[in-house]
Amino acid sequence: MENYRRGRRATRCNKAIRTPPEIIGRVVSLAILSRRTLAPAIFRVHTQIMGKLVGILVCLAVVFGIFYFTTKKMPVTDSGTAPTQAISLTAVRRDLLAIAQAERSNLALNSHCVSVEELISAGSLTMTKPERDGYVYEVQCSGDSAEFKVVARHAPAPEGSPIRYPSLGIDQNMQVAEVQ
């Protein structure tokens, strides 16, 4: 070790020559290695890379599985409807509540039932037309009494389609339900 320290000002080549023996024992040239010792070193590198690749593939499979099963079991608002219809049906329910509230206010002020178009033209509703996403709204009045029903109907689904469009209704009790 002492010989190594004496040559501090030596060139790089001299430093390599004066390297202590314990360090030289650890440095192995590929030229000295035989095929038997080189092959396991290469396979070890490939095995580590393949292990990491398999780990990534397993993680991706788990993430895909979780995604698949959570989207497959997404809640629907009505039985027989697609998960993508949930937004549309929620908006239709909100519109039915707004129309029923406007109809109740109109009944309290004028003592008679009016159509959705009249509620829109009078400014009682913020809607611009009596429909949304294929659903058309209509008010059904029952004589002079304060009873009414607002119904939202959609055109039937095409033949063979798994999607169904429920008809929704609300009455003076402000309860939204599916109607026939």
ZIMO-V403757 format. One record per residue. N is the residue number from 0. SS is DSSP state (H for helix, E for strand, L for the rest). OMEGA is omega in whole degrees, -180 to 180 (NA if undefined). Layout:
# ZIMO-V403757
n=N ss=SS omega=OMEGA
n=N ss=SS omega=OMEGA
This chain:
# ZIMO-V403757
n=0 ss=L omega=-178
n=1 ss=H omega=179
n=2 ss=H omega=180
n=3 ss=H omega=-177
n=4 ss=H omega=-180
n=5 ss=H omega=-174
n=6 ss=L omega=-177
n=7 ss=L omega=-176
n=8 ss=L omega=-179
n=9 ss=L omega=179
n=10 ss=L omega=-179
n=11 ss=H omega=-179
n=12 ss=H omega=179
n=13 ss=H omega=178
n=14 ss=H omega=180
n=15 ss=H omega=180
n=16 ss=H omega=-175
n=17 ss=L omega=179
n=18 ss=L omega=-179
n=19 ss=L omega=-175
n=20 ss=H omega=-179
n=21 ss=H omega=177
n=22 ss=H omega=-180
n=23 ss=H omega=-180
n=24 ss=H omega=-179
n=25 ss=H omega=-179
n=26 ss=L omega=-178
n=27 ss=L omega=178
n=28 ss=L omega=177
n=29 ss=L omega=179
n=30 ss=L omega=-177
n=31 ss=L omega=-176
n=32 ss=L omega=175
n=33 ss=L omega=180
n=34 ss=H omega=-178
n=35 ss=H omega=-178
n=36 ss=H omega=-179
n=37 ss=H omega=-177
n=38 ss=H omega=179
n=39 ss=H omega=179
n=40 ss=H omega=180
n=41 ss=H omega=179
n=42 ss=H omega=179
n=43 ss=H omega=179
n=44 ss=H omega=179
n=45 ss=H omega=179
n=46 ss=H omega=178
n=47 ss=H omega=179
n=48 ss=H omega=180
n=49 ss=H omega=178
n=50 ss=H omega=178
n=51 ss=H omega=179
n=52 ss=H omega=178
n=53 ss=H omega=177
n=54 ss=H omega=178
n=55 ss=H omega=180
n=56 ss=H omega=178
n=57 ss=H omega=178
n=58 ss=H omega=178
n=59 ss=H omega=179
n=60 ss=H omega=179
n=61 ss=H omega=180
n=62 ss=H omega=178
n=63 ss=H omega=179
n=64 ss=H omega=178
n=65 ss=H omega=179
n=66 ss=H omega=-177
n=67 ss=H omega=-176
n=68 ss=H omega=177
n=69 ss=H omega=178
n=70 ss=H omega=178
n=71 ss=H omega=-178
n=72 ss=L omega=178
n=73 ss=L omega=-180
n=74 ss=L omega=175
n=75 ss=L omega=-177
n=76 ss=L omega=180
n=77 ss=L omega=-179
n=78 ss=L omega=179
n=79 ss=L omega=179
n=80 ss=L omega=180
n=81 ss=L omega=178
n=82 ss=L omega=180
n=83 ss=L omega=178
n=84 ss=H omega=-176
n=85 ss=H omega=-179
n=86 ss=H omega=-179
n=87 ss=H omega=-179
n=88 ss=H omega=177
n=89 ss=H omega=178
n=90 ss=H omega=178
n=91 ss=H omega=177
n=92 ss=H omega=179
n=93 ss=H omega=177
n=94 ss=H omega=178
n=95 ss=H omega=178
n=96 ss=H omega=180
n=97 ss=H omega=180
n=98 ss=H omega=180
n=99 ss=H omega=178
n=100 ss=H omega=178
n=101 ss=H omega=179
n=102 ss=H omega=177
n=103 ss=H omega=178
n=104 ss=H omega=179
n=105 ss=H omega=178
n=106 ss=H omega=-180
n=107 ss=H omega=-178
n=108 ss=H omega=-171
n=109 ss=H omega=179
n=110 ss=L omega=173
n=111 ss=L omega=-176
n=112 ss=L omega=178
n=113 ss=L omega=-179
n=114 ss=L omega=180
n=115 ss=H omega=180
n=116 ss=H omega=179
n=117 ss=H omega=177
n=118 ss=H omega=179
n=119 ss=H omega=-178
n=120 ss=H omega=179
n=121 ss=L omega=180
n=122 ss=L omega=178
n=123 ss=L omega=179
n=124 ss=L omega=178
n=125 ss=L omega=179
n=126 ss=L omega=178
n=127 ss=L omega=178
n=128 ss=L omega=-174
n=129 ss=L omega=179
n=130 ss=E omega=176
n=131 ss=E omega=175
n=132 ss=L omega=178
n=133 ss=L omega=178
n=134 ss=E omega=178
n=135 ss=E omega=-177
n=136 ss=E omega=174
n=137 ss=E omega=178
n=138 ss=E omega=177
n=139 ss=E omega=-179
n=140 ss=E omega=179
n=141 ss=L omega=175
n=142 ss=L omega=-177
n=143 ss=L omega=-179
n=144 ss=L omega=-178
n=145 ss=L omega=180
n=146 ss=L omega=178
n=147 ss=E omega=176
n=148 ss=E omega=176
n=149 ss=E omega=-176
n=150 ss=E omega=175
n=151 ss=E omega=-179
n=152 ss=E omega=178
n=153 ss=E omega=175
n=154 ss=L omega=-178
n=155 ss=L omega=178
n=156 ss=L omega=179
n=157 ss=L omega=180
n=158 ss=L omega=178
n=159 ss=L omega=180
n=160 ss=L omega=179
n=161 ss=L omega=-178
n=162 ss=L omega=174
n=163 ss=L omega=180
n=164 ss=L omega=-179
n=165 ss=L omega=173
n=166 ss=E omega=-177
n=167 ss=E omega=179
n=168 ss=E omega=177
n=169 ss=E omega=180
n=170 ss=E omega=-177
n=171 ss=L omega=178
n=172 ss=L omega=176
n=173 ss=L omega=178
n=174 ss=L omega=179
n=175 ss=E omega=180
n=176 ss=E omega=177
n=177 ss=E omega=-179
n=178 ss=E omega=-180
n=179 ss=L omega=NA
